[in-house]
Amino acid sequence: MLFGVVFPQHWMYSAFMLLALIAFVLVRRSALVRPSVDRIRHPKSRWIPIAAFIGGMFGAKLPFLLFPSELSSAHSPGWLADGKTVVTGIMGAYAAVELLKAVLGIKDRTGDSFAIPLAVAMSIGRLGCFFNGCCAGTVTSVFWAMDFGDHQLRHPIQLYESIFHLFMVIVLYTNRDNTRLRNQQLKFYLLCYCLFRFLTEFIRPAPRLYGHLTFYQYAVLILAAGLLFQWKIHSKPDSFQG
């Protein structure tokens, strides 16, 4: 049953991406983020958001460099194609920040101040994908299926993701003072996303690799393993500063 038809509006993708960026900045400076976790004492900490942006942009394009035949058009090389992917974008941003902190000797834990703003931005950004008609799921007969312009009824994966990230905003906000999640909120959020993304890949029309898993499923498994390793390291009493 046709629940709705989405006519791709490419300009709305850019509009929602810009809105997501603005929301990230505003939320990170708001009362949603505890002031105690948002004060990085290192004088060069201003480079952290820049590193995250550069790493995220490079990471988001990585699959299009690795799999140009599947993800790029004949007229647009992998690096110049429109497509970007959130999973490797997160991996690139996270790796860039950790590398910068290691180089500059920044010991402060910065993740808690990024968790809620990132979840808000992701929830908004996925609406851009929805109105753009990209990132839709597999063909389905569920009553809420939507036609994204190819005359096929598909899972509105973009809405699933938007709702998931909005739900995580609520979870993170209500657990701001949870001592178990102190300095671990970003890892907790990303681990939840890894699980969500791994499961929803089964209703995404992505190429299957070894073991009938997609590239993105392997990517979130690697990301989750790294996050769990860091969680264990950062949980040690002598790993906290101040």
N, C-alpha and C positions, 0 to 999 in steps of 0.2 A: 504494500500500500504506500502510495506516495504521500509523504508527510510535508514535503516542501521542495521547491526548486531553487537552487542558488545560482544566480547569474553572476559569473566572475566579474569582480570589479577590482581591477589591478591597482587603481589609485588608492583604494581603501587599505590595501596591504601596507603601502608606505605610510599611510596615515596612522594605522594602528601600531606600526613599528615605532614611529615617532612618539606616539602617545605612551607606549610601553617604556621607552627610554625616559621620558619626562616623569612618569609615575615612579620609576626606579629611583631617580634622584630625589624626588619629593618625599617618598616614603622613607628612604634611608635617613632623611633629615628630620623626620617627624617623630611623634611620641610612640609610634608603633615599634620603633627600635629603641631598646633600653640605652640611655646615655652612657651607662657604665661600660657597654661593650663597643661603643662607637667612638672611643677616644684612643687613637693610636698615637703613642708617644714618640715614635721615631720621626726625625725631621724630614726624611725622604718618603714618608708613607703616602704622599700625594701621587706617587707614581703607581700605586697599586691599582686604582681603577683604570689607568691607562694601559697597564700590562694586561689586565683582564679583558679589556676591549680588543686589543691587538691579538692576544691569544685566542679569544673567542671568534673573531672574524676569520683567522687563519684556520682554526679547527673546524669551523662551520663549512668551509670549502674543501676540507681534506678528502671526504668521500668522492667528490667530483674529480679530484686529481687521481685517486686510486682506481676509480671505476668510471672512466670517461665514456665508455661505450654504452653503459646502462643509464647514466645520470645526466649526460650532456647531449645537446642537440648537435646536428652536423654542422650548423653554422655558428656555434658558440662553444669555444674550448671550455674545458672543465672549470678553469679559474674564473672565466668571464660569464659563465652561465648564471641565470637568475637564482637557481636553487641554493639553499643553505640548509644545514641540518643542525638541530638543537643539540643532539647527543654529543657529537664531536666538538661542537662549539663550546659546550660546558667543559668538556675535557681539556680543550685548548686554553680556555680562560683559567681554569683551576691550576693547570700545570704552569702557566705563565706567572701567575701570582706566587705560587710556591717557589718557583725558580728565582723570581725577583727578591722575595723575602730572604732566601738563602744567600743570594749575592750581596744584598745590602745589610744582612745581619739583623733583620727585623724578627724579634722573638714574640711579639704580641700576637695573640690569637684574634684574627680579624673576621673569621667566618660568620659569627653570630650576627654581625651587623649587615651582612649581605643576604641572609636567608629569606626574611620576609620581603624585602624589596624585590629580590629575584623572583619569588613566587608570584607577587603581584604583576610584575612585568611579563612573566611567562603567560599568565592567565589572559592578559590583554593582548599580547602578541599573537596567541593562537587564534584569536578572533579575526586577526588580519588574514591568516591562512584560510579561515573559513570563508570569508567574503571574497578572497582571491580565487577560491575553488581549488587550491592545491592541498596536498597532504591528506587527501580523502582516503577512506578505508576500502576494503574489499566489497564486492557486490553482495547484497544481503536482502532478505525479505522482511526484516523487522519493520514495524509500522512507522518508526521514526526515521527510516532511511531517506536519503536525499539525493537528488539529481544535481550533480555539480557541472552540468553542461555537456556530458558525454552520453546522455540518455540512458544511464545506468543508475540504479538505486544503490547507494553505498552507505557504509557506516560513516557518520559525521565525526571522524576521529578528532578533528580539531576541537569540536565542542567537548568531547570526552576529556581532552587534555586541559582545556580551559577550566572545566569544572574541577578536575583533579587539583590543579594549582591553586584555585580559589579555596578549595577544601584545606589544602596544606597551609594557606595563610591563616586560617582559623586555628588549625592545630598548633602551628608555631607560635601564634600570638597567645593562646591560652596556656602555653608551656614555656613562656619567656623566663619564668623564675624556677623552672624545674632544674634542680641541681644536677640531675643525671645528664641533662642536655647542655649544661654550661660549656661553652667553647666547642660544642658538637652540633649545634643546630643546623648549620649548613650541610654537614655530613649526613645528618639524619634526614633532612629534606631530599638531598640528592640520592640517598639510598632508597628512599620511598619512590622517587621518580624512576630509578633504575628498575625496580620491581614492576612498577606500572608500565613502563615502556617495554620491558621484556614480554609481558603478557599481551599487551595490545599489538605487538608486532605480528601476532598470529592472525590479526584481522587487518593487516596492511598489505597492499600489493607490492611488496618488495621482493627482489630476487632472493632465492634460497641458496645458501652456500653449504658447506660441510655440515652434516648432521641435521639438514633441513632447517637450519637457523639462518636468520638474515645477518647482514653486516652489522646492523644496529644492535642486534641481540648480543653478538660477540663484543661489541663496543661497551655496552652497559655492564656486561660481566666483568670486563677489564676495569671499568670505572669503579664498580662496586667493590672489587677486590682491593683496589688502591685506597678507597675510602675506609674500608674496614681495617686495613693495615694502619692507616693514619689514626683512626679512632683508638686503636689499641695503644699506639705510641703516645698520643696526646692524653690518654687516660692516666698515664703514670703521674704520681704526685709531683715529681720533680720537673715535669714538662710545663707546668704553669708558671707564669711570670707575675711577680708582684704579690 
